[in-house]
Amino acid sequence: MTALTGIRTSYDGLEDLVRAGALGPDPGTLRVAVAFTTRQAVRHDGRGTGYRNEVLSLRLAEAVGSCAVEPGALPDSAVEECVGADVARLLEHPLLPVRVAALDAYLMHVLPHTQANGARPVPLPAGSSLEKSRARAQAVVGLLDLPPGATVLVVGVVNSLLEALRSRGLRYIPCDLKGGATEWDEPVVADALAAAGRCDALLVSGMTLGNGTFEPLRRHALAHGKQLVMFAQTGSAVLPRFLGQGVSAVCAEPYPFFWLDGGPGVLHRYDGSCPGGGR
């Protein structure tokens, strides 16, 4: 079983399918061997602003599932609570990021990023942090099928993505829960759903899984027939399961992420046109 073709479900519904063993082994029989957090601060050369990342990752056999969190928001005890716990137990954890990382690890284990499961590998060349960021941005933005002049809601502000959109003649509304301004002093809105009606398509970070804002955006895209392209370090194995159910394409980037290493890497793009892609 490689996709949810024909099954209309929500994020909660996907969790229920996993709990029931409908997509693979009973999650109660699978235990997380390693849990860890990755913390990063970055300011690319030539950029005036920087940012921080913090990601919870869980190792299940050969798979690693991840969920980004706001820096400092995850208690240290969460990592210890995950080690040795079975996936079923972690899917009931009180912290949403733990539940997301557990679901991602399970789906990475049973539905890895392979062509048989709908993924198209995209090589990411070696380079500086900025070079790799820009290469990833081109891979992500290439999944949008829009004419010049169209407006894209960008949820989760990444400056390289904004650059890539401008290079294609696309306009955008940047959105982030923290608000603020972009590298170019453009205002960042905080309410994604309120801004979605003014946009032709949505380009959305997987972080929305971890803060609970993914479902309203998926429902908006589904109801209005808009493209919803996800760029996913968080939930890279989760989001392809929603292809054709509001999500039109996914650029999946499982751990280790591009910002951890200067060497070559690989992204996995899903657009629903491959076997197992959800359409």
N, C-alpha and C positions, 0 to 999 in steps of 0.2 A: 504494500500500500504506500503510494508515494505522494498523494495529495488529497485534498478534501473535495475533489471534483463532485459536484452535485449536492454537496452538503453545505447548507447555509448556516453559519455559526458565528458567534461572537467570540471575543477573547475568553470570556468565562466558559463558553460552550466548548472551546478547544481544550481548556483545562479539564473539563468534565470527560471529554473523549479520552484524554490521556489517563486520567484516573481509572476509567473503566477498561483500560487496556485495548481500546479500539484501534490504536495506531501502532501498537507494538507490545512489548512485554509488560507485565504488571509492574507499575512503577514502585510498588512496595518491595519488589525483589532486587532492585538496583540501588546501590549505595554510592554516595559521593566520597571519593577517596581523598581529594585535596580541595581546599577552599582557600582563596587568596584575594587580596585587593591589589590593584595597581593604581598608583598615584602619580600624576604628571603635572608639571607646569611648563608652559612653552611660550616663547615669543619668537616667531620666525624672523630671520634677517629681513630688514626692510619694512617690517610692520611696526606700527606704533603702539599696538595693544597686544596683550597676551591673554591666556586663559588657563584654567586648571581642569583636569579630568580626574575622576575617581571611579573605578570600575570593580564590581564584585564578580569574581569568576569561580565556577565550580567545575571540577574535573570528574567526569563519569566515564570510566574505561578510557577509550581513546578520544573522547569528545570533551570540549570545554564550552560551557555556556556562560554568558556574561550579561550583566546589567549595570549600566552607568548610574551613578547617584550624584547628588550634589555633594561637593567636597565637604567632609566632616559630618555628613548626615547619618552615616552608617555606624552603629555602635560596634566596638571591637568584638563584643561578644557574639555578633552575628556570624563571624567566620568560624569560631569554635563550635557554634551550634550546628553548622552545616557539615562539618567533618564527621564521616561515619554514619550520617543520617541517610535514610532511604528517600528516594525522590517523592514518594507519596506523602511522607511526613513533611517534606520541605514545601510541597504544593499547598500545605495548610499553614505555613509559617505566617505569623502576624505581620511581617514586613514584606510589602509588595516587591521590592527589588530582589529579595531572596526567592520569592515565588517565581518571578520572571526568569532569574538565572537558572533555577531548577528546571523549569519548563524548557528553556533554551538548551540546556545540557541534554535533557532527555531526547528532544527532537533532533539535536545534532547527532546523537547516538543512533537513533533509528532511521533518520532521514538526512544523511550527511549531504554536503554540497557536491553532488555529482551530476553529470549530464543526465543519467537515468532518472534523477529526481528533479530535473528541470533547470539545473544551473548551467550557465555558460561561463567558463573561467576567463578572466581578464588579467593578463600579467601586469603587475605593478613594478615599474623599473626601480632600480636602486637610485639613491640620490639623497639630497638634504631633506630635512623635515618639510620645508616649503615646497620643494620639487615633488615630493611624494604626495603632499596634500593637494597640489594642483592637478597631478595625474589622477588621483582619486576623484576629484571634483569633475573632471572631464568625463570619467566613466559614469558617474552618477547623473549628471545633467544630460548625457547622451540618451538616457532612458525616457526623457520627456519628448513628446511629439507635439510641438506647438509652433505656430507661425511667429515670426518676429513681431514684437509689439504686444504679445500676450503677457499677462501678469501672473506671477507665480507666488503663492504664499510659501515662504521658507520658514519652517518651524524647527528651531535649533540653529542659531546663527553660526555659520562657518564662512569666514571671509573668502576662502577659495571657491566655495560654491557660488557666492554672489558674483565674484569675478567671472566665473564660467558662464553664468546666466547672462551677464552683460555682453560677453563676447559673442553670444548667439542672438543678440538683439532683443532679449527678453527683459521685461520689467519685473520687479519683485517687491513684496512687502515682507520685511524681516520680522520674525516673531520669536520671542523667548520669554519664559516666565519671569526672568529677572528684569526685562525691559532694557533701558539704556540706549546706546547708540552703536552703530557699526564702526568699523575702521575709518569710514568716510563720513562720519557724523550724521548718518541717516538714522532717523528715530526707529527704535525697535518696539513694536507693539507687544503687549503681554497676553492678550486674549486672542488665541488662534481662531477659535470658532467664530468670534465676532467679525474677524477680518476675512474669513474664508469666502463669504458671499461676494466679496469684491474681487475675487481671483478666479482665473480660468483653470488653474491646476494647483496641486499641493505637492510640495517637496518636503518631506517630514523625517525627522530623526527618529531612530528606534528608541531613543530616550523617552519618548512619549509612552512607551509600554510601562516604564518604571515609575512614571509619575501619574499614571491613570488617565492621560489625555488622548490616548490613541483611539479608543472606541468612538467618541463623538466625531472625530475627524474622518474615520472610516465610514461611519454612517452618513456623514455629509457628502462625501465623495460618491458613495453608492446611490444616494437619493437624487443627486444632481448630475450624475453621469460625468463627473470630473476625473481627470487623471490624478492618481495618488501614487507618487513614487516615494519609496522608503529608502533611506540610506542607514544601514543597520550594523553597528557594532553591538549594541544591545539587541538581543533577540534576533540574531541573524538567521537562525533556523526556525524561529517562530513566524516571522512575517511572511515568508513565502507561502505559508499555509493559507493566507488570505487573498492570494491571487484570484481575480475574478469575483471577489466578494467585497469590493470597494478598493482594494489595492491593485494597481495596474502593473507595477514593476517594483523590483527590489534590487538594490545593490548591497549584497551581504558581505560583511567583513568580520569573520570570526577571529578570536584571539589566535596569534598575536597581531595586534593592530599596526597600521602603517607607521605610527609615531613611536613605536618601540625599537625599531631597527632600521638602519640605513641600507640594508641589502634589498634584493628583489623580493616581491611578495605576489600575492594573487587575490583578486576580488572575485566574487561570484555574482553574476547578474541573472536575474529572472525577469522575463517579460510575458510569461504565459504561453509562449509559442513553442516551447520544447515539451517533449513527453514528460508528464509529471509536473508540469508547470501550473496546473490548477485551472486550465481552460480546455 
